[in-house]
Amino acid sequence: MSHPLQTWEWGEFKQEMGSEISRDLGYLITWHKLGPTPFKIGYMAKTHLPPYTIFKDLEALGRSKNAIAIRMEPDAIRQESKRWLQSVGSTLSRGRHMFTPKTFWLFLDQSEEDLQKAMHPKARYNIRLAQKKGVVIAEDNSDAAFEKYLELTFGYTTERQKFYAHNRAYHYKMWKHMHPAGIAHLFTATYAGEIIVTWILFKWGNKLYFPYGASSHAHREVQAPSLMLWETALWGKKNGCEIYDLWGAEEGKGFNTFKEKFGPKLVETVGTWDLVINPFLYPLYRLSEEIRWKILRMLK
């Protein structure tokens, strides 16, 4: 298993959230019913590159589930996957991505001095400012800290900044499965006795991931998120992580600019691909998917 989203615990979480799952051919696959129809879409999140030799088995599995397609988003860098794309390209169709195809990797297998040298001067300044102001970063997996994380997630971060967030049940159940397994860790940034930033990170193998974060509108001037990123990077180094995956890169977004200032490498994954199971219904499914996304963008 190369990624937290392929772990047993993630599968148990998705199952408790109501998803049908299967663990076939070495992959965690979730199956999603398409409205009132009898058809489904399979989803393989962040797998290793599936070899062409198992596609017939995947097709058979998809037919047994009455699936129109199985969507794949391998956790593999694009330039390292050219041979894979060439070997399977005629079999797969481009799909609409669930995860952004680009992300930032901060390489932790270097000295603290080199990490700081690679930063934009403003990032170094903001880290020093937060330290000077007395911001304290700590790992805090307590119930109280988790409730604060939810408060911040469903307060300023989603309501005022118009960010999409899963519902509370999603976060509770994700934490219920991923934290006891030692995968999910909660970090807080405290200023003047108040928690103003919370991040949940995943640690898996030699990688640290930043999937969830929330912050308060208060005390933004003390630059707590900058110190949070720096201190969690050091925590990752201390705990054997070589890469800090900052979980997505999108040009024009504020969080993108924030991440860039820390000197990470922009990497592009192999992207999103659909293994078509039902070639007759697949075009209709893709059309309906595009219409749905257009409507969602209009409603933002």
ZINOR-V663051 format. One record per residue. N is the residue number from 1. OMEGA is omega in radians with two decimals (NA if undefined). BURIAL is 1 if it has 24 or more other C-alpha atoms within 12 Angstrom, else 0. Layout:
n=N omega=OMEGA burial=BURIAL
n=N omega=OMEGA burial=BURIAL
This chain:
n=1 omega=-3.01 burial=0
n=2 omega=-2.99 burial=0
n=3 omega=3.12 burial=1
n=4 omega=-3.10 burial=1
n=5 omega=3.02 burial=1
n=6 omega=-3.09 burial=1
n=7 omega=3.07 burial=1
n=8 omega=-3.07 burial=1
n=9 omega=3.11 burial=1
n=10 omega=3.09 burial=1
n=11 omega=3.10 burial=1
n=12 omega=3.09 burial=1
n=13 omega=-3.12 burial=1
n=14 omega=3.12 burial=1
n=15 omega=3.10 burial=1
n=16 omega=3.09 burial=0
n=17 omega=3.06 burial=1
n=18 omega=3.13 burial=0
n=19 omega=2.96 burial=0
n=20 omega=-3.12 burial=0
n=21 omega=2.96 burial=1
n=22 omega=3.09 burial=1
n=23 omega=-3.06 burial=1
n=24 omega=3.03 burial=0
n=25 omega=3.11 burial=0
n=26 omega=-3.10 burial=0
n=27 omega=2.91 burial=1
n=28 omega=3.13 burial=1
n=29 omega=3.03 burial=1
n=30 omega=-3.08 burial=1
n=31 omega=-3.00 burial=1
n=32 omega=-3.11 burial=1
n=33 omega=-3.12 burial=0
n=34 omega=3.09 burial=0
n=35 omega=-3.11 burial=0
n=36 omega=-3.12 burial=0
n=37 omega=3.09 burial=0
n=38 omega=-3.01 burial=0
n=39 omega=-3.10 burial=1
n=40 omega=2.96 burial=1
n=41 omega=3.05 burial=1
n=42 omega=-3.14 burial=1
n=43 omega=3.08 burial=1
n=44 omega=-3.06 burial=1
n=45 omega=2.93 burial=1
n=46 omega=3.08 burial=1
n=47 omega=2.85 burial=1
n=48 omega=-3.09 burial=1
n=49 omega=3.14 burial=1
n=50 omega=3.14 burial=1
n=51 omega=-3.13 burial=1
n=52 omega=-3.06 burial=0
n=53 omega=-3.13 burial=0
n=54 omega=-3.07 burial=0
n=55 omega=3.13 burial=1
n=56 omega=3.09 burial=0
n=57 omega=3.09 burial=0
n=58 omega=3.10 burial=1
n=59 omega=3.12 burial=1
n=60 omega=3.09 burial=0
n=61 omega=3.13 burial=1
n=62 omega=3.11 burial=1
n=63 omega=3.13 burial=0
n=64 omega=3.12 burial=0
n=65 omega=-3.08 burial=1
n=66 omega=-3.09 burial=1
n=67 omega=3.04 burial=1
n=68 omega=3.14 burial=1
n=69 omega=2.98 burial=1
n=70 omega=-3.13 burial=1
n=71 omega=-3.12 burial=1
n=72 omega=3.01 burial=1
n=73 omega=-3.10 burial=1
n=74 omega=3.09 burial=1
n=75 omega=-3.08 burial=1
n=76 omega=-3.13 burial=1
n=77 omega=-3.00 burial=1
n=78 omega=-3.06 burial=1
n=79 omega=3.10 burial=0
n=80 omega=-3.02 burial=0
n=81 omega=-3.09 burial=0
n=82 omega=-3.13 burial=0
n=83 omega=3.10 burial=0
n=84 omega=3.14 burial=1
n=85 omega=3.13 burial=1
n=86 omega=-3.08 burial=0
n=87 omega=-3.07 burial=0
n=88 omega=-3.01 burial=0
n=89 omega=-3.12 burial=0
n=90 omega=-3.10 burial=0
n=91 omega=-3.04 burial=1
n=92 omega=3.06 burial=1
n=93 omega=3.08 burial=1
n=94 omega=3.09 burial=1
n=95 omega=3.07 burial=1
n=96 omega=-3.01 burial=1
n=97 omega=3.00 burial=1
n=98 omega=3.03 burial=0
n=99 omega=3.08 burial=1
n=100 omega=-3.08 burial=1
n=101 omega=3.12 burial=1
n=102 omega=3.08 burial=1
n=103 omega=3.09 burial=1
n=104 omega=3.01 burial=1
n=105 omega=3.01 burial=1
n=106 omega=-3.07 burial=1
n=107 omega=-3.05 burial=1
n=108 omega=-3.14 burial=1
n=109 omega=3.08 burial=0
n=110 omega=-3.07 burial=0
n=111 omega=3.07 burial=0
n=112 omega=3.14 burial=0
n=113 omega=3.14 burial=0
n=114 omega=3.08 burial=0
n=115 omega=-3.14 burial=1
n=116 omega=3.11 burial=1
n=117 omega=-3.10 burial=0
n=118 omega=-3.11 burial=0
n=119 omega=2.94 burial=1
n=120 omega=-3.14 burial=0
n=121 omega=-3.14 burial=0
n=122 omega=3.11 burial=0
n=123 omega=3.12 burial=1
n=124 omega=3.12 burial=1
n=125 omega=-3.11 burial=0
n=126 omega=3.08 burial=1
n=127 omega=3.14 burial=1
n=128 omega=3.13 burial=0
n=129 omega=3.14 burial=0
n=130 omega=3.10 burial=1
n=131 omega=-3.13 burial=1
n=132 omega=-3.12 burial=0
n=133 omega=3.09 burial=0
n=134 omega=3.06 burial=0
n=135 omega=-3.11 burial=1
n=136 omega=3.09 burial=1
n=137 omega=-3.13 burial=1
n=138 omega=2.94 burial=1
n=139 omega=-3.10 burial=1
n=140 omega=-3.09 burial=1
n=141 omega=-3.10 burial=1
n=142 omega=3.08 burial=0
n=143 omega=-3.12 burial=0
n=144 omega=3.13 burial=0
n=145 omega=3.12 burial=1
n=146 omega=3.10 burial=1
n=147 omega=3.08 burial=1
n=148 omega=3.08 burial=1
n=149 omega=3.12 burial=1
n=150 omega=3.13 burial=1
n=151 omega=-3.14 burial=1
n=152 omega=-3.14 burial=1
n=153 omega=-3.08 burial=1
n=154 omega=3.04 burial=1
n=155 omega=-3.06 burial=1
n=156 omega=-2.98 burial=1
n=157 omega=-3.09 burial=1
n=158 omega=-3.02 burial=0
n=159 omega=-3.10 burial=0
n=160 omega=-3.12 burial=0
n=161 omega=3.10 burial=0
n=162 omega=3.06 burial=0
n=163 omega=3.02 burial=0
n=164 omega=3.05 burial=0
n=165 omega=3.02 burial=0
n=166 omega=-3.12 burial=0
n=167 omega=-3.07 burial=0
n=168 omega=-3.14 burial=0
n=169 omega=3.11 burial=0
n=170 omega=-3.08 burial=0
n=171 omega=3.12 burial=1
n=172 omega=-3.06 burial=0
n=173 omega=3.05 burial=1
n=174 omega=-3.12 burial=1
n=175 omega=-3.13 burial=1
n=176 omega=-3.09 burial=1
n=177 omega=-2.98 burial=1
n=178 omega=-3.13 burial=1
n=179 omega=3.14 burial=1
n=180 omega=3.12 burial=0
n=181 omega=-3.13 burial=0
n=182 omega=-3.14 burial=0
n=183 omega=-3.09 burial=1
n=184 omega=-3.14 burial=1
n=185 omega=-3.12 burial=1
n=186 omega=3.11 burial=1
n=187 omega=3.14 burial=1
n=188 omega=2.99 burial=1
n=189 omega=-3.08 burial=1
n=190 omega=3.09 burial=1
n=191 omega=3.13 burial=1
n=192 omega=3.08 burial=0
n=193 omega=-3.10 burial=0
n=194 omega=3.05 burial=0
n=195 omega=-3.08 burial=1
n=196 omega=3.08 burial=1
n=197 omega=3.04 burial=1
n=198 omega=3.07 burial=1
n=199 omega=2.93 burial=1
n=200 omega=3.14 burial=1
n=201 omega=3.01 burial=1
n=202 omega=3.00 burial=1
n=203 omega=3.13 burial=1
n=204 omega=-3.09 burial=1
n=205 omega=-3.13 burial=0
n=206 omega=3.14 burial=1
n=207 omega=3.02 burial=1
n=208 omega=-3.08 burial=1
n=209 omega=-3.14 burial=1
n=210 omega=-3.09 burial=1
n=211 omega=-3.01 burial=1
n=212 omega=3.07 burial=1
n=213 omega=3.12 burial=1
n=214 omega=-3.11 burial=1
n=215 omega=3.10 burial=1
n=216 omega=3.04 burial=1
n=217 omega=-3.08 burial=0
n=218 omega=3.00 burial=0
n=219 omega=3.11 burial=0
n=220 omega=-3.09 burial=0
n=221 omega=-3.10 burial=0
n=222 omega=3.00 burial=1
n=223 omega=-3.13 burial=1
n=224 omega=-3.13 burial=1
n=225 omega=3.13 burial=1
n=226 omega=3.10 burial=1
n=227 omega=3.11 burial=1
n=228 omega=-3.12 burial=1
n=229 omega=-3.13 burial=1
n=230 omega=-3.09 burial=1
n=231 omega=3.10 burial=1
n=232 omega=3.04 burial=1
n=233 omega=3.10 burial=1
n=234 omega=3.08 burial=1
n=235 omega=3.11 burial=1
n=236 omega=3.10 burial=1
n=237 omega=-3.09 burial=1
n=238 omega=-3.08 burial=0
n=239 omega=2.97 burial=0
n=240 omega=3.13 burial=0
n=241 omega=3.12 burial=1
n=242 omega=-3.12 burial=1
n=243 omega=3.04 burial=1
n=244 omega=-3.13 burial=1
n=245 omega=-3.07 burial=1
n=246 omega=2.87 burial=1
n=247 omega=2.97 burial=1
n=248 omega=3.07 burial=1
n=249 omega=3.11 burial=1
n=250 omega=-3.12 burial=0
n=251 omega=3.09 burial=0
n=252 omega=3.13 burial=0
n=253 omega=-3.11 burial=0
n=254 omega=-3.13 burial=0
n=255 omega=3.11 burial=1
n=256 omega=3.11 burial=0
n=257 omega=3.12 burial=0
n=258 omega=-3.11 burial=1
n=259 omega=-3.10 burial=1
n=260 omega=-3.06 burial=1
n=261 omega=-3.11 burial=1
n=262 omega=3.02 burial=1
n=263 omega=3.12 burial=1
n=264 omega=3.05 burial=1
n=265 omega=3.06 burial=1
n=266 omega=3.14 burial=1
n=267 omega=3.11 burial=1
n=268 omega=3.13 burial=1
n=269 omega=-3.10 burial=1
n=270 omega=3.05 burial=1
n=271 omega=-3.03 burial=1
n=272 omega=-3.07 burial=1
n=273 omega=3.13 burial=1
n=274 omega=2.95 burial=1
n=275 omega=-3.03 burial=1
n=276 omega=3.13 burial=1
n=277 omega=-3.14 burial=1
n=278 omega=-3.05 burial=1
n=279 omega=3.14 burial=0
n=280 omega=-3.10 burial=0
n=281 omega=-3.06 burial=0
n=282 omega=3.13 burial=1
n=283 omega=3.12 burial=0
n=284 omega=3.09 burial=0
n=285 omega=-3.12 burial=1
n=286 omega=3.10 burial=1
n=287 omega=3.14 burial=0
n=288 omega=3.12 burial=0
n=289 omega=3.13 burial=0
n=290 omega=3.12 burial=0
n=291 omega=3.14 burial=0
n=292 omega=-3.11 burial=0
n=293 omega=3.08 burial=0
n=294 omega=3.12 burial=0
n=295 omega=3.13 burial=0
n=296 omega=3.10 burial=0
n=297 omega=3.13 burial=0
n=298 omega=-3.09 burial=0
n=299 omega=-3.11 burial=0
n=300 omega=NA burial=0
